[in-house]
Amino acid sequence: MIYLIFLLIGLIAGWMASILLKGKGNGLLINLLLGVLGAFVGGSIFSTLGIHLNGFFGVLLSATLGSIFIIWLVSLFQKNKGN
C-alpha cells in the first residue's frame, strides 16, 4: 500500500512540476514519470540535509521540488544534445 501512495504522490508532484515549469520538460506523461523519480530524489535530498517534512503536504512539497530538479536536469541534457 505504501508503494501505491508513493507512486500517487510522485505522479501528482510530476504534474505540479510540469505546470510550474511552463513548457519545460517532455510532455505530461514523461513529466509524470520523472515526478516519481523526483519524489525519491527530493525525499533523499531533504533527508540527507536533515530536513524531515511530515504529512501528505510535506511529502508532496519535497516530491515536487525533487521533480522540478529532475525535469530541469533532463531538459539541460536535451538542450545540449541538440548542439
LINGI-V137980 format. One record per run of one state. SS is the DSSP state (2 for helix, 1 for strand, 0 for the rest). FROM is the first residue (numbers start at 1). TO is the last residue. If there is no record, write none. Layout:
ss={SS	SS}
from={FROM	FROM}
to={TO	TO}
This chain:
ss={0	2	0	2	0	2	0}
from={1	2	22	28	49	55	82}
to={1	21	27	48	54	81	83}
